[in-house]
Amino acid sequence: MSDIRVDTISAANGTDPVTLTKQSAAKAFMLFNGYSGVNSIDVSLNISSVTDDGAGNYISNFSSAMEATNKYAISICSNDLSWGAKQTEAGGNGGTTRTASSVTLRNYSGSGSTGNASDAQRSSLLVHGDLA
């Protein structure tokens, strides 16, 4: 049996990171704190920034675009550490909120998209699909 042991894997040029394509690994993820205007990414992969787009709305921008607008899957979750889970959705009623280069998270403190938009202390995003 053989072992492969490395400290770093890089692209052919020796400096760029390896790009995962046509594989089932997550292409983007993040843990984000949007509570009370903090607006900070705690940990991420392929997320360049998050834009606060009003109460409970956050636009997550990908560093490397996905293959197409409707060709990736999203898993999201948000909570407020003081009282528990919030209803979260990607997009929602009205408006285009998903592109190849970004997705908008919307947090609600009531019943789904009929509740009140509100910031969440922690939001998680996981994206599976192919990169462009």
LUMDO-185845 format. One record per residue (C-alpha): x, y, z. Coordinates in steps of 0.2 Angstrom, whole numbers, padded with zeros to 4 digits, always signed. Example, Ala and Ser with C-alpha at 12.3 -4.5 7.8 and 13.67 -1.06 7.14 Angstrom:
LUMDO-185845
+0062-0022+0039;+0068-0005+0036;
This chain:
LUMDO-185845
+0000+0000+0000;+0006+0018-0004;+0004+0034+0006;+0003+0051-0002;+0009+0064+0011;+0009+0083+0007;+0008+0099+0016;+0001+0109+0001;-0008+0106-0015;-0008+0119-0028;-0013+0122-0046;-0001+0119-0060;+0007+0136-0058;+0013+0132-0041;+0004+0146-0032;-0014+0146-0035;-0026+0135-0025;-0033+0120-0034;-0051+0122-0041;-0063+0109-0037;-0075+0105-0052;-0087+0091-0056;-0085+0084-0038;-0097+0083-0024;-0087+0093-0012;-0095+0109-0006;-0091+0124-0017;-0095+0137-0004;-0099+0139+0014;-0099+0152+0028;-0104+0155+0046;-0109+0173+0047;-0113+0185+0061;-0126+0198+0056;-0133+0203+0073;-0135+0222+0076;-0125+0228+0062;-0109+0217+0066;-0109+0210+0048;-0094+0199+0049;-0089+0182+0042;-0083+0170+0055;-0077+0156+0043;-0079+0154+0024;-0074+0145+0008;-0077+0154-0009;-0087+0169-0001;-0079+0185-0005;-0090+0196+0006;-0107+0198+0013;-0118+0214+0010;-0131+0220+0023;-0146+0223+0012;-0158+0229+0026;-0165+0220+0041;-0163+0202+0040;-0156+0202+0022;-0139+0198+0017;-0131+0196+0000;-0117+0182+0000;-0105+0185-0014;-0095+0171-0021;-0076+0173-0025;-0078+0161-0039;-0095+0160-0048;-0106+0145-0049;-0110+0137-0066;-0127+0145-0068;-0140+0154-0058;-0151+0138-0056;-0138+0125-0056;-0133+0124-0037;-0141+0118-0021;-0141+0129-0005;-0143+0124+0013;-0146+0138+0025;-0149+0140+0044;-0150+0155+0056;-0152+0157+0074;-0152+0170+0088;-0142+0164+0102;-0153+0172+0115;-0169+0163+0110;-0166+0150+0096;-0170+0146+0078;-0176+0159+0065;-0185+0155+0049;-0172+0157+0035;-0174+0156+0016;-0163+0159+0001;-0173+0172-0009;-0191+0172-0005;-0206+0181-0010;-0203+0194-0024;-0187+0199-0032;-0172+0190-0040;-0160+0185-0026;-0150+0171-0033;-0137+0173-0047;-0122+0163-0052;-0111+0175-0042;-0122+0178-0026;-0136+0172-0016;-0147+0182-0003;-0152+0175+0014;-0167+0182+0022;-0171+0180+0040;-0188+0181+0048;-0193+0181+0067;-0211+0176+0063;-0219+0163+0053;-0209+0161+0037;-0209+0175+0024;-0225+0182+0032;-0215+0186+0048;-0205+0201+0052;-0188+0202+0044;-0174+0203+0057;-0156+0201+0059;-0149+0184+0066;-0133+0182+0077;-0128+0167+0066;-0132+0162+0048;-0124+0147+0040;-0124+0144+0021;-0118+0128+0012;-0118+0128-0007;-0116+0112-0018;-0114+0113-0037;-0102+0116-0051;-0091+0131-0052;-0091+0141-0069;
